[in-house]
Amino acid sequence: MTIKSHDIRRLLAAMTMTVVVVLAAMAQSDAAFSHFWVGKSYYNPAAAGELNAINMTLGSRMQWVDFRRAPMNFYLTVDAPYKLLGQRLGLGIKAEYERIGLYSNTRIGAQIAYKRRLNNKMTLSVGIQPGIFSQTFRRKEVIMPEDDEYHQGVDEALPKSEVSGTAFDANVGVFFSHPHYWAGIAVTHVTDPTINLKASREALDLYEFKASRGYYFMGGGNIPINNTLFEIQPSGMFAMSQNMWTAQAATMVRYNRMLNIGVGYRWKDAVTAFIGVNLKDAYIGYAYDYPVSAISKETFGSHEVFITYKVKLDSREKNKNKQKCVRLM
């Protein structure tokens, strides 16, 4: 049997469409960042205000870079501690943009966490993140095989034009912190939102996208090595959504509180190499994921870049009983 060039093109187009459908199904889950311990509040709103500083984190992930329309994620979080009526709170915002297959997702939320000191070093936080989940399906980028006996040029299951929609979304979590270790539990998309995708408000054609709840368990620590300038920082995360689950672990070695080098592993998915530099109040980190699954035959890997910046706050209590110095009168 002879395979013609146009048959190969059709086969490749069909394979591309299959990949796009698979990627679209995966869009129900949150991004699987390898730097999960850097942006804890991305998954868990109770981690907002963990540090005594205005903490800004900008993260990006380019996954499976050799694939067309492979997932790309960008997110920004800003959080800080705050006192209100004598109660300790953590306030923050989170904004995320994601392109995955033929979908574009935007998530924006406000974070508030109530904090309770258990003793001088331990703090327990409970947090919530109300927000919106907006999605767009880019119809003009659909590739449909034509002119053969197996495919049609038009698929009635697909929108005829670009469609979009927005729904209320929320995350909740509990977070425990100590100078030498931390742990948290969070539920994302707790409202199980359904987004109604339409070309316009008046359009009759309606398409639905359902974002499934995600369950996250995270923990980590900081272990100084006596009489050296080294610290070991292990961390791990277990994530579950519907009938799918994954787990990942990482271990960083920090030297002189400046240079960070480490390795990580995501279950049956990828091994990761980390490198990062602390520059006073800033941290710049890079991660490279090399896939260990069958997808490694088609892609060389994934890349992540993270930047954090902290503006330290004055934690000293203000003196309410102001006194004048006699010498200055």
C-alpha positions in Angstrom: 0.0 0.0 0.0 1.3 3.4 -1.0 0.9 6.3 1.5 0.6 9.6 -0.3 1.9 12.9 1.0 -1.6 14.4 1.4 -2.6 11.3 3.5 0.3 12.0 5.8 -0.8 15.6 6.2 -4.3 14.5 7.1 -3.0 12.0 9.6 -0.8 14.6 11.2 -3.8 17.0 11.4 -5.9 14.3 13.0 -3.2 13.6 15.6 -2.9 17.4 16.3 -6.6 17.5 16.9 -6.4 14.6 19.3 -3.6 16.2 21.3 -5.7 19.4 21.5 -8.7 17.5 22.8 -6.6 15.8 25.4 -5.1 19.1 26.5 -8.5 20.7 26.7 -9.6 17.9 29.1 -6.6 18.5 31.2 -7.5 22.2 31.6 -9.9 21.3 34.4 -6.9 21.0 36.7 -4.7 23.7 38.1 -1.2 24.1 36.8 1.4 21.6 38.1 4.2 24.0 39.1 7.5 22.4 40.0 8.2 25.4 42.3 5.1 24.7 44.3 6.8 25.6 47.6 7.7 29.1 46.3 4.1 30.1 45.5 2.2 28.4 48.3 -0.7 30.9 48.0 -1.2 29.9 44.4 -2.8 26.7 45.7 -3.7 27.6 49.3 -5.2 31.1 50.2 -4.5 30.4 53.9 -0.7 30.9 53.1 -1.4 34.6 52.3 0.5 36.8 54.8 2.8 34.0 55.9 5.8 36.4 56.1 6.2 39.7 57.8 6.5 41.4 54.5 4.7 42.5 51.3 5.4 39.4 49.3 5.2 39.4 45.5 5.6 36.3 43.3 5.6 36.1 39.5 5.8 32.7 38.0 5.6 31.2 34.5 5.6 27.7 33.1 6.2 26.6 29.5 5.2 23.0 29.3 6.2 20.5 26.5 7.8 23.3 24.5 8.0 21.3 21.3 4.2 20.9 21.1 2.0 23.3 19.2 -0.5 25.0 21.6 1.2 23.3 24.6 0.2 24.7 28.1 1.6 28.1 29.1 0.9 29.5 32.5 1.6 32.9 34.0 0.5 34.0 37.5 1.1 36.8 40.0 0.4 36.8 43.7 0.8 39.7 46.2 0.1 39.2 49.9 0.9 40.8 53.3 0.0 40.4 56.9 -2.5 42.9 58.4 -4.0 43.6 61.8 -7.7 44.5 62.2 -9.4 45.1 65.6 -6.5 43.2 67.2 -6.9 40.2 64.9 -4.1 39.0 62.7 -5.0 38.5 59.1 -3.3 37.8 55.8 -4.6 39.7 52.7 -3.6 39.0 49.1 -4.6 38.9 45.4 -4.0 36.3 42.8 -4.1 36.7 39.0 -3.5 33.9 36.5 -3.5 33.5 32.7 -3.3 30.2 31.0 -3.3 29.0 27.4 -3.9 25.3 26.9 -4.8 23.8 23.6 -7.6 25.9 22.1 -8.6 27.4 25.4 -7.5 30.6 27.2 -8.3 30.8 31.0 -8.1 33.8 33.3 -8.5 33.5 37.0 -8.6 36.4 39.4 -9.2 36.2 43.2 -8.9 38.1 46.4 -7.4 36.2 49.4 -8.1 36.6 53.1 -6.7 34.4 55.9 -7.4 34.5 59.6 -4.3 33.7 61.6 -4.1 32.3 65.1 -0.8 32.0 67.0 -0.5 28.6 68.8 2.7 29.7 70.6 5.6 32.1 69.9 6.6 30.2 66.8 3.6 28.3 65.5 0.8 29.9 63.5 -2.4 28.3 62.2 -4.3 30.0 59.3 -7.7 29.5 57.7 -8.2 31.2 54.3 -10.6 31.7 51.5 -10.2 33.1 47.9 -13.4 34.3 46.2 -12.9 35.2 42.5 -13.9 34.6 38.9 -13.0 32.0 36.3 -13.1 33.2 32.7 -12.6 31.0 29.7 -12.4 31.5 25.9 -12.5 28.9 23.1 -10.5 30.1 20.1 -12.5 28.6 17.2 -10.5 30.2 14.4 -7.4 28.1 15.4 -9.2 24.7 14.9 -7.7 22.5 12.3 -10.1 20.1 10.7 -9.0 17.4 8.1 -11.0 17.8 4.9 -11.7 16.0 1.6 -11.4 12.4 2.7 -13.8 9.6 3.5 -13.0 9.6 7.3 -13.5 13.3 8.2 -15.9 16.1 7.7 -14.9 19.8 7.2 -17.4 20.9 9.9 -18.0 19.3 13.3 -21.3 20.2 14.8 -19.9 19.5 18.3 -17.6 22.5 18.0 -18.6 26.2 18.2 -18.9 28.0 14.9 -17.2 31.1 16.3 -15.1 32.2 19.3 -17.1 31.7 22.5 -16.4 32.8 26.1 -17.9 32.9 29.6 -17.3 33.7 33.2 -18.3 32.0 36.5 -17.8 32.6 40.2 -15.0 30.5 41.6 -13.4 30.0 45.1 -10.5 28.3 46.9 -10.3 27.5 50.6 -7.5 26.2 52.7 -5.8 25.6 56.1 -2.1 26.4 56.6 0.3 25.7 59.5 3.7 27.5 59.7 6.8 27.3 61.9 10.2 28.8 61.2 11.6 25.3 60.5 8.6 23.6 58.8 5.1 24.2 57.2 2.1 22.2 56.0 -1.2 23.0 54.3 -4.4 21.5 52.9 -6.4 23.3 50.2 -9.4 22.8 47.9 -9.5 24.7 44.7 -12.6 25.4 42.6 -14.6 24.4 45.7 -17.8 25.7 44.0 -17.3 23.2 41.2 -18.1 26.1 38.7 -19.7 25.6 35.3 -18.8 28.2 32.7 -21.4 28.8 30.0 -19.6 29.6 26.8 -21.4 31.8 24.3 -20.5 34.0 21.3 -22.6 36.8 22.8 -25.3 37.3 25.4 -28.0 37.0 22.7 -26.5 33.8 21.2 -28.7 30.7 21.4 -25.8 28.2 21.1 -24.5 27.3 24.5 -21.4 25.2 25.4 -20.4 24.3 28.9 -17.1 23.8 30.7 -16.9 22.4 34.2 -13.9 23.0 36.4 -13.4 20.1 38.8 -12.4 20.5 42.4 -8.7 20.0 43.2 -7.4 18.7 46.5 -3.9 19.7 47.6 -1.7 18.5 50.5 1.6 20.3 50.9 4.4 20.3 53.4 8.1 21.2 53.7 10.9 22.3 56.0 14.2 24.0 56.5 17.0 21.9 58.1 20.2 23.8 58.9 23.4 21.7 58.9 25.4 22.4 62.1 28.6 24.3 61.8 28.2 24.8 58.0 26.7 27.4 55.7 24.3 24.7 54.2 20.6 24.2 54.7 18.4 21.4 53.3 14.9 22.3 52.3 12.7 19.2 51.5 9.1 19.6 50.3 6.3 17.6 48.9 2.8 17.9 47.4 0.0 15.4 46.7 -2.8 16.6 44.4 -6.1 14.9 43.4 -8.9 15.8 41.0 -11.8 13.5 40.2 -10.3 10.1 39.6 -6.8 11.5 38.9 -3.9 12.1 41.3 -0.3 13.0 41.2 2.5 13.5 43.7 5.8 15.4 43.6 8.7 16.0 45.9 11.7 18.3 45.8 14.9 18.8 47.9 16.8 22.1 47.7 20.3 22.7 49.2 20.9 26.4 50.1 24.4 27.7 50.6 25.1 30.8 52.6 21.5 31.8 52.2 22.3 32.8 48.6 22.6 29.9 46.2 19.9 27.2 45.8 20.4 24.0 43.9 18.0 21.0 44.0 16.3 18.1 42.3 12.6 17.0 42.2 10.4 14.2 40.8 6.7 14.2 39.7 5.2 10.8 39.9 5.4 9.0 36.4 5.8 12.4 34.7 9.1 14.2 35.1 12.4 14.7 36.9 13.3 18.3 37.7 16.5 20.3 38.2 16.4 23.5 40.1 18.7 26.5 40.5 18.0 29.8 42.2 19.7 32.8 43.6 18.8 35.0 46.6 19.5 38.7 46.0 18.8 40.3 49.3 15.0 40.7 49.2 14.6 39.0 45.9 14.7 35.4 44.7 15.1 34.3 41.0 14.6 30.6 40.3 14.6 28.3 37.3 13.4 24.8 36.9 13.8 22.3 34.0 11.5 19.3 33.8 12.6 16.3 31.7 9.7 13.9 31.1 10.0 10.3 32.0 6.7 9.2 30.4 6.2 8.2 26.7 5.7 11.9 25.8 9.5 12.2 26.1 9.7 10.9 22.5 8.0 14.1 21.3 9.3 16.8 23.6 12.5 17.8 25.2 10.9 19.1 28.4 9.3 22.0 30.3 10.7 25.2 31.7 9.7 27.4 34.7 10.9 30.8 35.9 10.0 32.3 39.2 10.7 35.8 40.7 9.8 36.8 44.2 10.4 40.1 45.9 9.8 41.0 49.6 9.3 44.4 51.1 9.9 43.9 54.9 7.5 45.5 57.3 8.2 47.0 60.7 6.8 44.5 63.2 7.4 46.7 66.3 4.3 47.7 68.2 3.6 51.4 68.1 3.7 53.2 71.4 0.2 54.4 72.1 1.3 56.4 75.2 3.3 59.1 73.5 5.6 61.2 75.7 7.4 64.5 75.1 11.1 64.8 75.9 11.6 67.7 78.3 14.9 68.6 76.6 13.2 69.2 73.3 10.4 71.4 74.7 
